[in-house]
Amino acid sequence: MKYFFPILALLVFSCKDKNTTDKQIALTRDDKRPNIILILADDQGWGDLSSSGNPNLETPHIDALATYGVSFENFYVQPVCSPTRAEILTGRYFPRTGVYSTSSGGERMNYDETTLAELLKNNGYKTAAYGKWHNGTQAPYHPNKQGFDEYYGFASGHWGNYFSPMLEHNGKIVKGNGFLVDDLTDHGLEFIEKHKDSPFFLYLPFNTPHSPMQVPDSLWQKFEKKELQFLSNQDANENQTFTKAALALVENIDYNVGRLMARLRKLYLEDNTIVVYLSDNGPNSLRWNGGMRGKKGSTDEGGVRSPLYIQWTNFLEEGKKINQISSAIDLLPTLASLADVYPITAKPIDGKNLAPLLFDENQNWNDRVIYNHWNGKTSLRTQEFRLDDENRLYHITSDRGQTKDISEKYPSKRDSLVSMKKEWLSMVEPKNNTNDERGFTLGHPKQIFTHLPARDGLPHGKIKRSNKYPNDSYFTNWNNIKDSISWDVEVLADGKFEVDLYYTCSEENIGSIIELSLGDSKIAKKITNAHDPELIGRKMDRVPRMESYVKDFIPIKLGTMVLKRGNGTLTLKALEKPKLEVADIRLLVFKRVN
């Protein structure tokens, strides 16, 4: 059996002269499709690796993927988390998928998209995702309904605690075990062991070095007093403590990459496993990044250039470097091709199959344009040039730092790229919160649990969020009986649901009666158990955080609701409030019981 470019894929990808590659693979591999491990760092910059030339840290295991695999020297993602994740999973530019934000529903990837996990699962792969999903919390946006048999982690955006935090396992609320990236890797190792005899796809979207900058003591001891050799060229006032924390977290990722590779070797799986490593955007602070302009959130080089290393022992040339530009949208068609999976998708993909570049030294490869977009700003990258958001033109091959605008020297090139930018924006039609009519889905008929976090709700009256950034926030300051919290929901199917509310309440404030209603269905419960834990996070934060501090919320069973299919407003209010405050509210969990 051959697993590189079946006849149908030849027609789709228009590739030439692969006979030599086909013969090589046919002679050297068995009839088992290759396993795939896709490792995604969160907010790691291109420069945050020793393989990129950074002497401030050591990443030998990640570097080894480049040493024994292939490096893409001009690989691009989007400026922030959820857009890049949607592109990796679908092979399509993120505005087409419905993503326009990183929170409050705007991070959701349309559920009618076809994901890489679905393609592989439909072709016999066991699939798992462990980590930060960030493309939709409620089914059918949830990973379990996007092709993943197994999911463990947190489905919304950033998280407020990395040490044994509240997580979910296939929708069920659980408590993590130790430092989060180590815990996610533990689950990945168990998955590999369990499915060592069948092809598997393991997606590991880690949550670091995204803030809050919580670093285990053992790592921080190495970096706390370290003298940094390379600093950012963009800011003389670089926050070196933040930089040290970020680099320490990258070293922790490297440690876990080493654990994964050791397990593959132990199980004799390395030769039949494709390992992919990349990051989701540029660095989350101004630190050394190869002299590039921009950081996370920017559409300049520094905000969107990512490492991409692909190792497939005995099939990909060791140490090969590929200079042709490529993008996150290319991963789906490329990995599908390597797995001999014909990419039948519900919607046309934007990405290109990179396999010809991986295998063929002399492959003819036409120039292309890669688009980066975020927050109303758009830039374009060709093989030689970048047109930035302000329509300045740079010769990137000689000016990676975007220091010299050459628009006057190449006016026709600039004008052509400006026209292409306008055409692309017209074609993809980016959404925003004013034209997104999707409600938060509730009660998927084939999903037991639905989570409605505070992040997706709206406070009314004087109730406020614990932080201006909604992800991982909770509602507090509920001291007026006229105040309420609501969620705009779409019930997907009739059903009966047990409802748990995750709350905290001090001893002196117990006694309020709270009611949850949707249409004619109402349930109410009196809060009788006090639970008033301290805020978590400050102790392990190495720099002050932007995000909300968190605490340990506990569930109270509100009762059973009978819901009818359709759209409506789910409302949480207080019927009685005998003391100063009602409660702090984190999460509603609906469990389908019929």
Summary of the structure (lengths in Angstrom):
residues: 594
radius of gyration: 24.5
end to end distance: 44.9
largest distance: 79.1
contacts: 2123
relative contact order: 0.15
helix: 25%
strand: 27%
